[in-house]
Amino acid sequence: MFDSHVAIRLEHAVSLVNALTDGAARGRDYTAPRGAELPAAVDAAMPHTGSAGLPRTIDAAQAERLAGTARRMREVFRAVQEGELDTAAEAVNQLLRDTAARPRLDRAEGVDGGGVWHLHFHGANDSFASGVGASCATALALVVGGGLAGRLGVCQADRCDRVYADTSRNAARQFCSTACQNRTKAAAFRARKNADG
């Protein structure tokens, strides 16, 4: 379904959207970090591995740029959830243009004594924010344009709008986390018990 490279970039997109956009999370209002808190929030949202050799400089400008990219990526998840694939595709195309996404092969030295070629979606000298944005935009493009848009979603739990990318075999995911899934099951159980009672 997703190759490992695309799956990692989708995880990055989900993590950035969930950490850097306002809304609701697990039954509570969620206000994304701003100002001086933003660079640390970006750093926490992005794993230190899998960043394709990008310079990990996350100053205020880089963090603000990624927060803007996250807000725009949220629109892709929302549009897919609402069945608005044209809107999702337009949003992805704009992200691809604005991040200057472009595929290229880079040799990773030191693997098995030789070099292994890896596909990256950003330029060799891109900033961290630009490179991560381009990689996430390309992953979303591969999903939306590859007939897998239904694998993107917004949590269906009450008072939660965090997003997810469903990498399960049966494509049945509806929640951003097991916490939201359990919260929803518990609420349904209480409702049935009150109706019977």
C-alpha positions in Angstrom: 0.0 0.0 0.0 2.5 2.7 1.1 6.2 2.2 0.8 8.2 2.9 3.9 9.5 6.3 2.6 6.0 7.6 1.9 4.7 6.1 5.2 7.3 8.0 7.1 6.5 11.3 5.3 2.8 10.8 6.1 3.6 10.3 9.7 5.5 13.6 9.6 2.5 15.3 8.0 0.1 13.9 10.7 2.5 14.8 13.5 2.9 18.4 12.3 -0.8 18.9 11.7 -1.7 17.5 15.1 0.9 19.5 17.0 0.7 22.8 15.1 -2.9 23.4 14.4 -5.7 24.6 16.7 -8.9 22.6 17.3 -9.8 19.9 19.7 -7.8 16.9 20.9 -9.1 13.9 22.9 -12.2 15.8 24.2 -10.5 19.1 25.0 -9.9 22.3 23.2 -6.4 22.5 21.7 -4.4 25.6 21.1 -1.3 25.1 19.1 2.0 26.5 20.4 2.9 30.0 19.3 5.7 32.5 19.5 8.7 31.3 21.6 7.1 27.9 22.2 6.8 27.1 18.5 10.4 26.0 17.6 10.4 23.5 20.5 6.9 22.2 19.4 8.2 21.6 15.8 11.3 19.9 17.2 9.1 17.6 19.4 6.7 16.8 16.5 9.5 15.8 14.1 11.5 12.7 14.8 15.3 13.2 14.7 15.6 10.4 12.2 14.2 10.2 8.7 14.7 13.9 7.9 16.8 13.1 4.9 20.0 14.9 5.9 18.2 18.3 6.2 19.9 20.8 8.4 17.9 20.7 11.6 17.8 24.5 12.2 14.4 25.3 13.7 14.5 29.0 14.4 11.4 31.1 14.8 11.1 31.7 11.0 11.5 27.9 10.2 8.9 27.0 12.8 6.4 29.6 11.6 6.8 28.3 8.1 6.1 24.7 9.1 3.1 25.9 11.2 1.7 27.5 8.1 2.4 24.3 6.1 0.7 22.3 8.8 -2.5 24.5 8.6 -2.6 24.0 4.9 -2.0 20.2 5.2 -5.0 20.1 7.6 -7.1 21.3 4.7 -6.2 18.2 2.7 -7.2 15.9 5.5 -10.5 17.8 6.1 -11.3 17.9 2.3 -10.7 14.1 2.0 -12.9 13.4 5.1 -15.7 15.5 3.5 -15.4 13.7 0.2 -14.1 16.9 -1.5 -11.3 15.3 -3.5 -11.1 18.2 -6.0 -10.5 20.6 -3.1 -7.9 18.1 -1.6 -6.1 17.9 -4.9 -6.0 21.7 -5.4 -4.6 22.1 -1.8 -1.9 19.5 -2.5 -1.0 21.1 -5.8 -0.6 24.5 -4.0 1.6 22.8 -1.3 3.7 21.2 -4.0 4.2 24.6 -5.8 4.9 26.6 -2.6 7.4 24.1 -1.1 9.1 23.6 -4.5 8.9 19.9 -4.2 11.0 18.0 -6.7 12.1 14.4 -6.7 15.8 13.5 -6.8 18.1 10.6 -5.9 20.8 11.0 -3.3 23.5 8.4 -2.5 23.6 7.5 1.2 27.2 6.5 1.9 28.4 3.8 4.3 25.5 1.3 3.9 26.9 -2.2 3.3 30.3 -0.8 2.3 28.9 0.9 -0.8 26.2 3.5 -1.4 22.5 3.1 -1.6 20.3 5.5 -3.6 17.4 7.1 -1.8 14.6 9.2 -3.2 14.1 12.6 -1.7 11.5 15.2 -2.6 13.5 18.4 -1.8 16.6 20.2 -3.0 20.1 19.5 -1.7 20.3 22.9 -0.1 16.8 23.3 1.2 16.1 24.6 4.7 14.6 22.2 7.2 11.1 23.7 6.9 11.2 23.8 3.1 12.5 20.2 2.8 10.1 18.8 5.4 7.2 20.7 3.7 8.1 19.4 0.3 8.4 15.8 1.5 5.1 15.9 3.3 3.4 17.6 0.3 4.7 14.9 -2.0 3.6 12.1 0.3 0.1 13.6 0.3 0.2 13.9 -3.5 1.1 10.2 -3.8 -1.8 9.3 -1.6 -4.5 11.6 -3.1 -3.3 10.9 -6.7 -2.7 7.2 -6.1 -6.3 6.2 -5.3 -5.6 6.0 -1.5 -7.2 9.3 -0.4 -9.6 7.3 1.8 -6.6 6.4 4.0 -6.4 10.0 5.2 -8.9 11.0 7.9 -10.0 13.3 10.7 -10.7 11.6 14.1 -14.4 10.7 14.5 -14.4 10.9 18.3 -16.5 13.6 20.0 -14.5 16.8 20.5 -11.4 15.7 18.6 -10.3 16.9 15.1 -6.7 15.4 15.1 -5.8 13.7 11.8 -4.4 10.3 10.9 -3.1 8.3 8.0 -4.5 4.8 8.0 -1.8 2.2 7.2 -3.8 -0.8 8.4 -4.6 -3.7 6.2 -8.4 -3.3 6.4 -8.6 0.5 6.1 -11.1 0.7 8.9 -9.4 3.3 11.1 -11.7 6.1 12.4 -9.8 7.6 15.3 -6.5 9.5 15.7 -5.5 7.3 18.7 -6.6 4.3 20.8 -7.4 6.9 23.5 -10.1 8.4 21.3 -11.3 5.0 20.2 -11.6 3.9 23.8 -13.3 7.1 24.9 -15.9 6.7 22.1 -16.6 3.0 23.1 -17.0 4.0 26.7 -19.4 6.8 25.9 -21.4 4.4 23.7 -21.5 1.8 26.5 -22.7 4.5 29.0 -25.4 5.6 26.6 -26.7 2.1 26.1 -26.6 1.4 29.9 -28.6 4.6 30.5 -31.1 3.8 27.8 -31.6 0.3 29.3 -31.6 1.6 32.9 
